[in-house]
């Protein structure tokens, strides 16, 4: 499960190599679940509404943003992303 989450995060480009240290740290603290999808402005793990500014930053996938509440690394999956299609 953890590996698949990491793989998914990599596919959407949310996790870059220099972020892996942060990822690893959060994973150890959170029983291996270090990432949370940000969807519709909400952290899908703890269901807390993110501030619009935070969500916009997550959507750009340019920097690592952690959920204020659960501390997981937030990533955004564009609507076009489909599990049945291989990553380009
Ligand atoms: Zn959260």
PDB file of the backbone (N, CA, C, O) and the ligand in Angstrom, with CONECT records:
HET     ZN  A 101       1
ATOM      1  N   UNK A   1       0.835  -1.211   0.000  1.00  0.00           N
ATOM      2  CA  UNK A   1       0.000   0.000   0.000  1.00  0.00           C
ATOM      3  C   UNK A   1       0.863   1.251   0.000  1.00  0.00           C
ATOM      4  O   UNK A   1       0.622   2.196  -0.751  1.00  0.00           O
ATOM      5  N   UNK A   2       1.874   1.235   0.861  1.00  0.00           N
ATOM      6  CA  UNK A   2       2.764   2.398   0.924  1.00  0.00           C
ATOM      7  C   UNK A   2       3.465   2.602  -0.404  1.00  0.00           C
ATOM      8  O   UNK A   2       3.574   3.724  -0.899  1.00  0.00           O
ATOM      9  N   UNK A   3       3.940   1.506  -0.975  1.00  0.00           N
ATOM     10  CA  UNK A   3       4.666   1.606  -2.241  1.00  0.00           C
ATOM     11  C   UNK A   3       3.761   2.140  -3.339  1.00  0.00           C
ATOM     12  O   UNK A   3       4.191   2.943  -4.167  1.00  0.00           O
ATOM     13  N   UNK A   4       2.529   1.704  -3.347  1.00  0.00           N
ATOM     14  CA  UNK A   4       1.631   2.159  -4.396  1.00  0.00           C
ATOM     15  C   UNK A   4       1.318   3.645  -4.243  1.00  0.00           C
ATOM     16  O   UNK A   4       1.168   4.360  -5.233  1.00  0.00           O
ATOM     17  N   UNK A   5       1.220   4.099  -3.004  1.00  0.00           N
ATOM     18  CA  UNK A   5       0.979   5.522  -2.778  1.00  0.00           C
ATOM     19  C   UNK A   5       2.162   6.345  -3.247  1.00  0.00           C
ATOM     20  O   UNK A   5       2.003   7.400  -3.862  1.00  0.00           O
ATOM     21  N   UNK A   6       3.344   5.849  -2.949  1.00  0.00           N
ATOM     22  CA  UNK A   6       4.546   6.561  -3.375  1.00  0.00           C
ATOM     23  C   UNK A   6       4.625   6.575  -4.889  1.00  0.00           C
ATOM     24  O   UNK A   6       4.985   7.581  -5.499  1.00  0.00           O
ATOM     25  N   UNK A   7       4.285   5.444  -5.484  1.00  0.00           N
ATOM     26  CA  UNK A   7       4.323   5.362  -6.937  1.00  0.00           C
ATOM     27  C   UNK A   7       3.319   6.331  -7.552  1.00  0.00           C
ATOM     28  O   UNK A   7       3.611   7.002  -8.542  1.00  0.00           O
ATOM     29  N   UNK A   8       2.170   6.392  -6.968  1.00  0.00           N
ATOM     30  CA  UNK A   8       1.149   7.297  -7.494  1.00  0.00           C
ATOM     31  C   UNK A   8       1.608   8.746  -7.383  1.00  0.00           C
ATOM     32  O   UNK A   8       1.441   9.540  -8.308  1.00  0.00           O
ATOM     33  N   UNK A   9       2.185   9.068  -6.244  1.00  0.00           N
ATOM     34  CA  UNK A   9       2.680  10.426  -6.044  1.00  0.00           C
ATOM     35  C   UNK A   9       3.757  10.759  -7.071  1.00  0.00           C
ATOM     36  O   UNK A   9       3.827  11.876  -7.584  1.00  0.00           O
ATOM     37  N   UNK A  10       4.583   9.778  -7.354  1.00  0.00           N
ATOM     38  CA  UNK A  10       5.639  10.004  -8.346  1.00  0.00           C
ATOM     39  C   UNK A  10       5.033  10.215  -9.724  1.00  0.00           C
ATOM     40  O   UNK A  10       5.497  11.058 -10.492  1.00  0.00           O
ATOM     41  N   UNK A  11       4.010   9.460 -10.030  1.00  0.00           N
ATOM     42  CA  UNK A  11       3.384   9.552 -11.346  1.00  0.00           C
ATOM     43  C   UNK A  11       2.829  10.940 -11.598  1.00  0.00           C
ATOM     44  O   UNK A  11       2.903  11.448 -12.717  1.00  0.00           O
ATOM     45  N   UNK A  12       2.281  11.546 -10.581  1.00  0.00           N
ATOM     46  CA  UNK A  12       1.706  12.868 -10.771  1.00  0.00           C
ATOM     47  C   UNK A  12       2.738  13.972 -10.572  1.00  0.00           C
ATOM     48  O   UNK A  12       2.427  15.157 -10.689  1.00  0.00           O
ATOM     49  N   UNK A  13       3.969  13.568 -10.270  1.00  0.00           N
ATOM     50  CA  UNK A  13       5.034  14.545 -10.163  1.00  0.00           C
ATOM     51  C   UNK A  13       5.041  15.310  -8.862  1.00  0.00           C
ATOM     52  O   UNK A  13       5.690  16.351  -8.757  1.00  0.00           O
ATOM     53  N   UNK A  14       4.327  14.809  -7.866  1.00  0.00           N
ATOM     54  CA  UNK A  14       4.254  15.533  -6.601  1.00  0.00           C
ATOM     55  C   UNK A  14       5.504  15.300  -5.754  1.00  0.00           C
ATOM     56  O   UNK A  14       5.866  16.129  -4.919  1.00  0.00           O
ATOM     57  N   UNK A  15       6.151  14.172  -5.978  1.00  0.00           N
ATOM     58  CA  UNK A  15       7.312  13.838  -5.162  1.00  0.00           C
ATOM     59  C   UNK A  15       8.570  13.876  -6.026  1.00  0.00           C
ATOM     60  O   UNK A  15       8.716  13.092  -6.964  1.00  0.00           O
ATOM     61  N   UNK A  16       9.448  14.768  -5.709  1.00  0.00           N
ATOM     62  CA  UNK A  16      10.716  14.789  -6.414  1.00  0.00           C
ATOM     63  C   UNK A  16      11.785  14.220  -5.478  1.00  0.00           C
ATOM     64  O   UNK A  16      11.568  14.112  -4.272  1.00  0.00           O
ATOM     65  N   UNK A  17      12.929  13.863  -6.038  1.00  0.00           N
ATOM     66  CA  UNK A  17      13.948  13.179  -5.224  1.00  0.00           C
ATOM     67  C   UNK A  17      14.314  13.913  -3.942  1.00  0.00           C
ATOM     68  O   UNK A  17      14.505  13.284  -2.901  1.00  0.00           O
ATOM     69  N   UNK A  18      14.413  15.228  -4.006  1.00  0.00           N
ATOM     70  CA  UNK A  18      14.831  15.945  -2.803  1.00  0.00           C
ATOM     71  C   UNK A  18      13.733  15.982  -1.753  1.00  0.00           C
ATOM     72  O   UNK A  18      13.970  16.370  -0.609  1.00  0.00           O
ATOM     73  N   UNK A  19      12.545  15.583  -2.141  1.00  0.00           N
ATOM     74  CA  UNK A  19      11.444  15.537  -1.187  1.00  0.00           C
ATOM     75  C   UNK A  19      11.358  14.199  -0.468  1.00  0.00           C
ATOM     76  O   UNK A  19      10.616  14.048   0.503  1.00  0.00           O
ATOM     77  N   UNK A  20      12.114  13.243  -0.952  1.00  0.00           N
ATOM     78  CA  UNK A  20      12.010  11.903  -0.393  1.00  0.00           C
ATOM     79  C   UNK A  20      12.419  11.847   1.067  1.00  0.00           C
ATOM     80  O   UNK A  20      11.901  11.027   1.824  1.00  0.00           O
ATOM     81  N   UNK A  21      13.340  12.707   1.471  1.00  0.00           N
ATOM     82  CA  UNK A  21      13.733  12.740   2.873  1.00  0.00           C
ATOM     83  C   UNK A  21      12.556  13.156   3.747  1.00  0.00           C
ATOM     84  O   UNK A  21      12.309  12.572   4.803  1.00  0.00           O
ATOM     85  N   UNK A  22      11.840  14.168   3.293  1.00  0.00           N
ATOM     86  CA  UNK A  22      10.647  14.601   4.019  1.00  0.00           C
ATOM     87  C   UNK A  22       9.608  13.499   4.024  1.00  0.00           C
ATOM     88  O   UNK A  22       8.979  13.214   5.043  1.00  0.00           O
ATOM     89  N   UNK A  23       9.443  12.889   2.865  1.00  0.00           N
ATOM     90  CA  UNK A  23       8.494  11.792   2.727  1.00  0.00           C
ATOM     91  C   UNK A  23       8.806  10.685   3.727  1.00  0.00           C
ATOM     92  O   UNK A  23       7.919  10.183   4.419  1.00  0.00           O
ATOM     93  N   UNK A  24      10.074  10.318   3.790  1.00  0.00           N
ATOM     94  CA  UNK A  24      10.499   9.233   4.667  1.00  0.00           C
ATOM     95  C   UNK A  24      10.221   9.564   6.128  1.00  0.00           C
ATOM     96  O   UNK A  24       9.787   8.714   6.906  1.00  0.00           O
ATOM     97  N   UNK A  25      10.484  10.820   6.479  1.00  0.00           N
ATOM     98  CA  UNK A  25      10.277  11.252   7.860  1.00  0.00           C
ATOM     99  C   UNK A  25       8.797  11.167   8.237  1.00  0.00           C
ATOM    100  O   UNK A  25       8.443  10.658   9.301  1.00  0.00           O
ATOM    101  N   UNK A  26       7.949  11.667   7.356  1.00  0.00           N
ATOM    102  CA  UNK A  26       6.513  11.636   7.628  1.00  0.00           C
ATOM    103  C   UNK A  26       6.015  10.196   7.646  1.00  0.00           C
ATOM    104  O   UNK A  26       5.183   9.827   8.475  1.00  0.00           O
ATOM    105  N   UNK A  27       6.528   9.390   6.729  1.00  0.00           N
ATOM    106  CA  UNK A  27       6.091   7.997   6.646  1.00  0.00           C
ATOM    107  C   UNK A  27       6.352   7.260   7.953  1.00  0.00           C
ATOM    108  O   UNK A  27       5.522   6.476   8.412  1.00  0.00           O
ATOM    109  N   UNK A  28       7.517   7.522   8.549  1.00  0.00           N
ATOM    110  CA  UNK A  28       7.838   6.842   9.799  1.00  0.00           C
ATOM    111  C   UNK A  28       6.916   7.297  10.925  1.00  0.00           C
ATOM    112  O   UNK A  28       6.510   6.507  11.777  1.00  0.00           O
ATOM    113  N   UNK A  29       6.599   8.581  10.909  1.00  0.00           N
ATOM    114  CA  UNK A  29       5.731   9.094  11.971  1.00  0.00           C
ATOM    115  C   UNK A  29       4.291   8.644  11.789  1.00  0.00           C
ATOM    116  O   UNK A  29       3.551   8.491  12.761  1.00  0.00           O
ATOM    117  N   UNK A  30       3.904   8.436  10.549  1.00  0.00           N
ATOM    118  CA  UNK A  30       2.494   8.171  10.254  1.00  0.00           C
ATOM    119  C   UNK A  30       2.261   6.748   9.790  1.00  0.00           C
ATOM    120  O   UNK A  30       1.398   6.501   8.948  1.00  0.00           O
ATOM    121  N   UNK A  31       3.006   5.831  10.318  1.00  0.00           N
ATOM    122  CA  UNK A  31       2.798   4.419  10.001  1.00  0.00           C
ATOM    123  C   UNK A  31       2.823   4.141   8.500  1.00  0.00           C
ATOM    124  O   UNK A  31       2.059   3.321   7.990  1.00  0.00           O
ATOM    125  N   UNK A  32       3.705   4.830   7.818  1.00  0.00           N
ATOM    126  CA  UNK A  32       3.905   4.546   6.406  1.00  0.00           C
ATOM    127  C   UNK A  32       3.011   5.310   5.453  1.00  0.00           C
ATOM    128  O   UNK A  32       3.212   5.281   4.238  1.00  0.00           O
ATOM    129  N   UNK A  33       2.026   5.991   6.005  1.00  0.00           N
ATOM    130  CA  UNK A  33       1.144   6.753   5.113  1.00  0.00           C
ATOM    131  C   UNK A  33       1.549   8.219   5.165  1.00  0.00           C
ATOM    132  O   UNK A  33       1.153   8.959   6.065  1.00  0.00           O
ATOM    133  N   UNK A  34       2.339   8.618   4.192  1.00  0.00           N
ATOM    134  CA  UNK A  34       2.959   9.938   4.266  1.00  0.00           C
ATOM    135  C   UNK A  34       2.352  10.950   3.316  1.00  0.00           C
ATOM    136  O   UNK A  34       2.639  12.143   3.412  1.00  0.00           O
ATOM    137  N   UNK A  35       1.526  10.491   2.409  1.00  0.00           N
ATOM    138  CA  UNK A  35       0.958  11.427   1.450  1.00  0.00           C
ATOM    139  C   UNK A  35      -0.559  11.441   1.544  1.00  0.00           C
ATOM    140  O   UNK A  35      -1.185  10.445   1.907  1.00  0.00           O
ATOM    141  N   UNK A  36      -1.126  12.567   1.216  1.00  0.00           N
ATOM    142  CA  UNK A  36      -2.570  12.701   1.220  1.00  0.00           C
ATOM    143  C   UNK A  36      -2.981  13.445  -0.040  1.00  0.00           C
ATOM    144  O   UNK A  36      -2.397  14.474  -0.381  1.00  0.00           O
ATOM    145  N   UNK A  37      -3.967  12.933  -0.715  1.00  0.00           N
ATOM    146  CA  UNK A  37      -4.438  13.632  -1.899  1.00  0.00           C
ATOM    147  C   UNK A  37      -5.276  14.838  -1.487  1.00  0.00           C
ATOM    148  O   UNK A  37      -6.166  14.746  -0.642  1.00  0.00           O
ATOM    149  N   UNK A  38      -4.968  15.951  -2.101  1.00  0.00           N
ATOM    150  CA  UNK A  38      -5.786  17.148  -1.901  1.00  0.00           C
ATOM    151  C   UNK A  38      -6.804  17.188  -3.028  1.00  0.00           C
ATOM    152  O   UNK A  38      -6.451  17.293  -4.203  1.00  0.00           O
ATOM    153  N   UNK A  39      -8.058  17.106  -2.655  1.00  0.00           N
ATOM    154  CA  UNK A  39      -9.103  17.030  -3.664  1.00  0.00           C
ATOM    155  C   UNK A  39     -10.235  17.971  -3.280  1.00  0.00           C
ATOM    156  O   UNK A  39     -10.712  17.955  -2.146  1.00  0.00           O
ATOM    157  N   UNK A  40     -10.660  18.790  -4.237  1.00  0.00           N
ATOM    158  CA  UNK A  40     -11.743  19.750  -3.975  1.00  0.00           C
ATOM    159  C   UNK A  40     -11.441  20.628  -2.775  1.00  0.00           C
ATOM    160  O   UNK A  40     -12.345  21.042  -2.050  1.00  0.00           O
ATOM    161  N   UNK A  41     -10.147  20.913  -2.570  1.00  0.00           N
ATOM    162  CA  UNK A  41      -9.773  21.798  -1.476  1.00  0.00           C
ATOM    163  C   UNK A  41      -9.764  21.139  -0.109  1.00  0.00           C
ATOM    164  O   UNK A  41      -9.684  21.809   0.920  1.00  0.00           O
ATOM    165  N   UNK A  42      -9.847  19.805  -0.116  1.00  0.00           N
ATOM    166  CA  UNK A  42      -9.904  19.088   1.153  1.00  0.00           C
ATOM    167  C   UNK A  42      -8.813  18.030   1.206  1.00  0.00           C
ATOM    168  O   UNK A  42      -8.554  17.351   0.213  1.00  0.00           O
ATOM    169  N   UNK A  43      -8.179  17.889   2.354  1.00  0.00           N
ATOM    170  CA  UNK A  43      -7.254  16.786   2.577  1.00  0.00           C
ATOM    171  C   UNK A  43      -8.088  15.510   2.678  1.00  0.00           C
ATOM    172  O   UNK A  43      -8.955  15.397   3.545  1.00  0.00           O
ATOM    173  N   UNK A  44      -7.827  14.556   1.795  1.00  0.00           N
ATOM    174  CA  UNK A  44      -8.688  13.371   1.749  1.00  0.00           C
ATOM    175  C   UNK A  44      -8.409  12.397   2.895  1.00  0.00           C
ATOM    176  O   UNK A  44      -9.156  11.439   3.089  1.00  0.00           O
ATOM    177  N   UNK A  45      -7.349  12.637   3.644  1.00  0.00           N
ATOM    178  CA  UNK A  45      -7.056  11.751   4.772  1.00  0.00           C
ATOM    179  C   UNK A  45      -7.777  12.221   6.032  1.00  0.00           C
ATOM    180  O   UNK A  45      -8.482  11.445   6.677  1.00  0.00           O
ATOM    181  N   UNK A  46      -7.597  13.491   6.377  1.00  0.00           N
ATOM    182  CA  UNK A  46      -8.216  13.963   7.621  1.00  0.00           C
ATOM    183  C   UNK A  46      -9.466  14.808   7.360  1.00  0.00           C
ATOM    184  O   UNK A  46     -10.137  15.245   8.295  1.00  0.00           O
ATOM    185  N   UNK A  47      -9.770  15.032   6.078  1.00  0.00           N
ATOM    186  CA  UNK A  47     -11.006  15.714   5.689  1.00  0.00           C
ATOM    187  C   UNK A  47     -11.117  17.135   6.226  1.00  0.00           C
ATOM    188  O   UNK A  47     -12.212  17.645   6.464  1.00  0.00           O
ATOM    189  N   UNK A  48      -9.983  17.747   6.408  1.00  0.00           N
ATOM    190  CA  UNK A  48      -9.982  19.147   6.820  1.00  0.00           C
ATOM    191  C   UNK A  48      -9.877  20.019   5.576  1.00  0.00           C
ATOM    192  O   UNK A  48      -9.090  19.733   4.674  1.00  0.00           O
ATOM    193  N   UNK A  49     -10.659  21.067   5.533  1.00  0.00           N
ATOM    194  CA  UNK A  49     -10.617  21.978   4.389  1.00  0.00           C
ATOM    195  C   UNK A  49      -9.331  22.786   4.418  1.00  0.00           C
ATOM    196  O   UNK A  49      -8.977  23.394   5.428  1.00  0.00           O
ATOM    197  N   UNK A  50      -8.645  22.776   3.292  1.00  0.00           N
ATOM    198  CA  UNK A  50      -7.389  23.510   3.195  1.00  0.00           C
ATOM    199  C   UNK A  50      -7.674  24.964   2.856  1.00  0.00           C
ATOM    200  O   UNK A  50      -8.670  25.288   2.209  1.00  0.00           O
ATOM    201  N   UNK A  51      -6.786  25.822   3.304  1.00  0.00           N
ATOM    202  CA  UNK A  51      -6.923  27.214   2.899  1.00  0.00           C
ATOM    203  C   UNK A  51      -6.730  27.305   1.388  1.00  0.00           C
ATOM    204  O   UNK A  51      -5.876  26.613   0.833  1.00  0.00           O
ATOM    205  N   UNK A  52      -7.511  28.149   0.716  1.00  0.00           N
ATOM    206  CA  UNK A  52      -7.425  28.263  -0.748  1.00  0.00           C
ATOM    207  C   UNK A  52      -5.998  28.496  -1.242  1.00  0.00           C
ATOM    208  O   UNK A  52      -5.582  27.940  -2.259  1.00  0.00           O
ATOM    209  N   UNK A  53      -5.269  29.312  -0.518  1.00  0.00           N
ATOM    210  CA  UNK A  53      -3.890  29.594  -0.912  1.00  0.00           C
ATOM    211  C   UNK A  53      -3.034  28.334  -0.859  1.00  0.00           C
ATOM    212  O   UNK A  53      -2.195  28.100  -1.730  1.00  0.00           O
ATOM    213  N   UNK A  54      -3.255  27.537   0.162  1.00  0.00           N
ATOM    214  CA  UNK A  54      -2.514  26.282   0.296  1.00  0.00           C
ATOM    215  C   UNK A  54      -2.889  25.325  -0.832  1.00  0.00           C
ATOM    216  O   UNK A  54      -2.021  24.714  -1.456  1.00  0.00           O
ATOM    217  N   UNK A  55      -4.175  25.204  -1.081  1.00  0.00           N
ATOM    218  CA  UNK A  55      -4.638  24.286  -2.119  1.00  0.00           C
ATOM    219  C   UNK A  55      -4.099  24.684  -3.488  1.00  0.00           C
ATOM    220  O   UNK A  55      -3.706  23.826  -4.278  1.00  0.00           O
ATOM    221  N   UNK A  56      -4.080  25.968  -3.764  1.00  0.00           N
ATOM    222  CA  UNK A  56      -3.547  26.434  -5.037  1.00  0.00           C
ATOM    223  C   UNK A  56      -2.078  26.079  -5.192  1.00  0.00           C
ATOM    224  O   UNK A  56      -1.630  25.721  -6.282  1.00  0.00           O
ATOM    225  N   UNK A  57      -1.336  26.178  -4.104  1.00  0.00           N
ATOM    226  CA  UNK A  57       0.089  25.827  -4.145  1.00  0.00           C
ATOM    227  C   UNK A  57       0.253  24.336  -4.399  1.00  0.00           C
ATOM    228  O   UNK A  57       1.108  23.923  -5.182  1.00  0.00           O
ATOM    229  N   UNK A  58      -0.562  23.539  -3.739  1.00  0.00           N
ATOM    230  CA  UNK A  58      -0.511  22.093  -3.942  1.00  0.00           C
ATOM    231  C   UNK A  58      -0.814  21.744  -5.397  1.00  0.00           C
ATOM    232  O   UNK A  58      -0.170  20.877  -5.988  1.00  0.00           O
ATOM    233  N   UNK A  59      -1.792  22.424  -5.958  1.00  0.00           N
ATOM    234  CA  UNK A  59      -2.187  22.142  -7.345  1.00  0.00           C
ATOM    235  C   UNK A  59      -1.055  22.381  -8.332  1.00  0.00           C
ATOM    236  O   UNK A  59      -0.977  21.728  -9.373  1.00  0.00           O
ATOM    237  N   UNK A  60      -0.193  23.308  -8.001  1.00  0.00           N
ATOM    238  CA  UNK A  60       0.927  23.575  -8.913  1.00  0.00           C
ATOM    239  C   UNK A  60       2.013  22.515  -8.797  1.00  0.00           C
ATOM    240  O   UNK A  60       2.859  22.387  -9.681  1.00  0.00           O
ATOM    241  N   UNK A  61       1.987  21.755  -7.704  1.00  0.00           N
ATOM    242  CA  UNK A  61       2.974  20.693  -7.498  1.00  0.00           C
ATOM    243  C   UNK A  61       4.413  21.195  -7.604  1.00  0.00           C
ATOM    244  O   UNK A  61       5.301  20.468  -8.049  1.00  0.00           O
ATOM    245  N   UNK A  62       4.630  22.417  -7.199  1.00  0.00           N
ATOM    246  CA  UNK A  62       5.971  22.983  -7.324  1.00  0.00           C
ATOM    247  C   UNK A  62       6.767  22.864  -6.032  1.00  0.00           C
ATOM    248  O   UNK A  62       7.998  22.902  -6.043  1.00  0.00           O
ATOM    249  N   UNK A  63       6.063  22.721  -4.934  1.00  0.00           N
ATOM    250  CA  UNK A  63       6.772  22.578  -3.685  1.00  0.00           C
ATOM    251  C   UNK A  63       6.004  21.644  -2.760  1.00  0.00           C
ATOM    252  O   UNK A  63       4.820  21.368  -2.954  1.00  0.00           O
ATOM    253  N   UNK A  64       6.715  21.174  -1.762  1.00  0.00           N
ATOM    254  CA  UNK A  64       6.103  20.228  -0.842  1.00  0.00           C
ATOM    255  C   UNK A  64       5.286  20.982   0.195  1.00  0.00           C
ATOM    256  O   UNK A  64       5.803  21.822   0.932  1.00  0.00           O
ATOM    257  N   UNK A  65       4.024  20.668   0.231  1.00  0.00           N
ATOM    258  CA  UNK A  65       3.124  21.274   1.212  1.00  0.00           C
ATOM    259  C   UNK A  65       2.584  20.169   2.118  1.00  0.00           C
ATOM    260  O   UNK A  65       2.107  19.136   1.648  1.00  0.00           O
ATOM    261  N   UNK A  66       2.669  20.407   3.404  1.00  0.00           N
ATOM    262  CA  UNK A  66       2.143  19.429   4.340  1.00  0.00           C
ATOM    263  C   UNK A  66       0.820  19.912   4.915  1.00  0.00           C
ATOM    264  O   UNK A  66       0.628  21.104   5.152  1.00  0.00           O
ATOM    265  N   UNK A  67      -0.079  18.978   5.131  1.00  0.00           N
ATOM    266  CA  UNK A  67      -1.358  19.299   5.730  1.00  0.00           C
ATOM    267  C   UNK A  67      -1.131  19.834   7.141  1.00  0.00           C
ATOM    268  O   UNK A  67      -0.384  19.251   7.927  1.00  0.00           O
ATOM    269  N   UNK A  68      -1.779  20.942   7.446  1.00  0.00           N
ATOM    270  CA  UNK A  68      -1.622  21.536   8.765  1.00  0.00           C
ATOM    271  C   UNK A  68      -2.067  20.596   9.876  1.00  0.00           C
ATOM    272  O   UNK A  68      -1.527  20.618  10.982  1.00  0.00           O
ATOM    273  N   UNK A  69      -3.051  19.777   9.567  1.00  0.00           N
ATOM    274  CA  UNK A  69      -3.657  18.942  10.600  1.00  0.00           C
ATOM    275  C   UNK A  69      -2.969  17.585  10.756  1.00  0.00           C
ATOM    276  O   UNK A  69      -2.606  17.196  11.866  1.00  0.00           O
ATOM    277  N   UNK A  70      -2.791  16.865   9.645  1.00  0.00           N
ATOM    278  CA  UNK A  70      -2.220  15.513   9.760  1.00  0.00           C
ATOM    279  C   UNK A  70      -0.749  15.463   9.367  1.00  0.00           C
ATOM    280  O   UNK A  70      -0.108  14.421   9.498  1.00  0.00           O
ATOM    281  N   UNK A  71      -0.207  16.581   8.885  1.00  0.00           N
ATOM    282  CA  UNK A  71       1.211  16.697   8.556  1.00  0.00           C
ATOM    283  C   UNK A  71       1.633  15.867   7.357  1.00  0.00           C
ATOM    284  O   UNK A  71       2.822  15.777   7.052  1.00  0.00           O
ATOM    285  N   UNK A  72       0.669  15.260   6.672  1.00  0.00           N
ATOM    286  CA  UNK A  72       1.039  14.470   5.503  1.00  0.00           C
ATOM    287  C   UNK A  72       1.341  15.395   4.322  1.00  0.00           C
ATOM    288  O   UNK A  72       0.874  16.532   4.258  1.00  0.00           O
ATOM    289  N   UNK A  73       2.131  14.869   3.400  1.00  0.00           N
ATOM    290  CA  UNK A  73       2.482  15.639   2.210  1.00  0.00           C
ATOM    291  C   UNK A  73       1.305  15.607   1.243  1.00  0.00           C
ATOM    292  O   UNK A  73       0.836  14.546   0.831  1.00  0.00           O
ATOM    293  N   UNK A  74       0.852  16.783   0.904  1.00  0.00           N
ATOM    294  CA  UNK A  74      -0.312  16.882   0.025  1.00  0.00           C
ATOM    295  C   UNK A  74       0.113  16.818  -1.436  1.00  0.00           C
ATOM    296  O   UNK A  74       1.124  17.400  -1.828  1.00  0.00           O
ATOM    297  N   UNK A  75      -0.664  16.113  -2.226  1.00  0.00           N
ATOM    298  CA  UNK A  75      -0.425  16.102  -3.670  1.00  0.00           C
ATOM    299  C   UNK A  75      -1.774  16.228  -4.369  1.00  0.00           C
ATOM    300  O   UNK A  75      -2.829  15.925  -3.813  1.00  0.00           O
ATOM    301  N   UNK A  76      -1.689  16.684  -5.596  1.00  0.00           N
ATOM    302  CA  UNK A  76      -2.913  16.932  -6.348  1.00  0.00           C
ATOM    303  C   UNK A  76      -2.923  16.083  -7.613  1.00  0.00           C
ATOM    304  O   UNK A  76      -1.947  16.054  -8.362  1.00  0.00           O
ATOM    305  N   UNK A  77      -4.021  15.405  -7.839  1.00  0.00           N
ATOM    306  CA  UNK A  77      -4.177  14.605  -9.048  1.00  0.00           C
ATOM    307  C   UNK A  77      -5.110  15.334  -9.994  1.00  0.00           C
ATOM    308  O   UNK A  77      -6.287  15.511  -9.682  1.00  0.00           O
ATOM    309  N   UNK A  78      -4.604  15.764 -11.153  1.00  0.00           N
ATOM    310  CA  UNK A  78      -5.476  16.439 -12.126  1.00  0.00           C
ATOM    311  C   UNK A  78      -6.622  15.530 -12.534  1.00  0.00           C
ATOM    312  O   UNK A  78      -6.488  14.307 -12.523  1.00  0.00           O
ATOM    313  N   UNK A  79      -7.737  16.123 -12.891  1.00  0.00           N
ATOM    314  CA  UNK A  79      -8.914  15.334 -13.257  1.00  0.00           C
ATOM    315  C   UNK A  79      -8.635  14.423 -14.434  1.00  0.00           C
ATOM    316  O   UNK A  79      -9.251  13.363 -14.552  1.00  0.00           O
ATOM    317  N   UNK A  80      -7.724  14.812 -15.302  1.00  0.00           N
ATOM    318  CA  UNK A  80      -7.430  14.008 -16.488  1.00  0.00           C
ATOM    319  C   UNK A  80      -6.704  12.711 -16.125  1.00  0.00           C
ATOM    320  O   UNK A  80      -6.665  11.765 -16.911  1.00  0.00           O
ATOM    321  N   UNK A  81      -6.132  12.688 -14.925  1.00  0.00           N
ATOM    322  CA  UNK A  81      -5.398  11.503 -14.506  1.00  0.00           C
ATOM    323  C   UNK A  81      -6.338  10.320 -14.374  1.00  0.00           C
ATOM    324  O   UNK A  81      -7.361  10.389 -13.693  1.00  0.00           O
ATOM    325  N   UNK A  82      -5.970   9.230 -15.041  1.00  0.00           N
ATOM    326  CA  UNK A  82      -6.783   8.015 -14.958  1.00  0.00           C
ATOM    327  C   UNK A  82      -5.913   6.841 -14.579  1.00  0.00           C
ATOM    328  O   UNK A  82      -4.790   6.705 -15.066  1.00  0.00           O
ATOM    329  N   UNK A  83      -6.426   5.995 -13.714  1.00  0.00           N
ATOM    330  CA  UNK A  83      -5.668   4.842 -13.251  1.00  0.00           C
ATOM    331  C   UNK A  83      -5.455   3.828 -14.361  1.00  0.00           C
ATOM    332  O   UNK A  83      -4.556   2.991 -14.280  1.00  0.00           O
ATOM    333  N   UNK A  84      -6.286   3.903 -15.405  1.00  0.00           N
ATOM    334  CA  UNK A  84      -6.180   2.916 -16.469  1.00  0.00           C
ATOM    335  C   UNK A  84      -5.190   3.346 -17.548  1.00  0.00           C
ATOM    336  O   UNK A  84      -4.839   2.560 -18.427  1.00  0.00           O
ATOM    337  N   UNK A  85      -4.745   4.586 -17.475  1.00  0.00           N
ATOM    338  CA  UNK A  85      -3.815   5.070 -18.481  1.00  0.00           C
ATOM    339  C   UNK A  85      -2.401   5.151 -17.910  1.00  0.00           C
ATOM    340  O   UNK A  85      -2.207   5.650 -16.801  1.00  0.00           O
ATOM    341  N   UNK A  86      -1.428   4.669 -18.650  1.00  0.00           N
ATOM    342  CA  UNK A  86      -0.042   4.803 -18.175  1.00  0.00           C
ATOM    343  C   UNK A  86       0.408   6.251 -18.181  1.00  0.00           C
ATOM    344  O   UNK A  86      -0.060   7.058 -18.985  1.00  0.00           O
ATOM    345  N   UNK A  87       1.309   6.568 -17.288  1.00  0.00           N
ATOM    346  CA  UNK A  87       1.816   7.938 -17.220  1.00  0.00           C
ATOM    347  C   UNK A  87       2.600   8.257 -18.485  1.00  0.00           C
ATOM    348  O   UNK A  87       3.284   7.383 -19.018  1.00  0.00           O
ATOM    349  N   UNK A  88       2.515   9.479 -18.971  1.00  0.00           N
ATOM    350  CA  UNK A  88       3.260   9.858 -20.168  1.00  0.00           C
ATOM    351  C   UNK A  88       4.766   9.875 -19.896  1.00  0.00           C
ATOM    352  O   UNK A  88       5.552  10.174 -20.795  1.00  0.00           O
TER     353      UNK A  88
HETATM  354 ZN    ZN A 101      -4.674  16.136   6.461  1.00  0.00          ZN
END
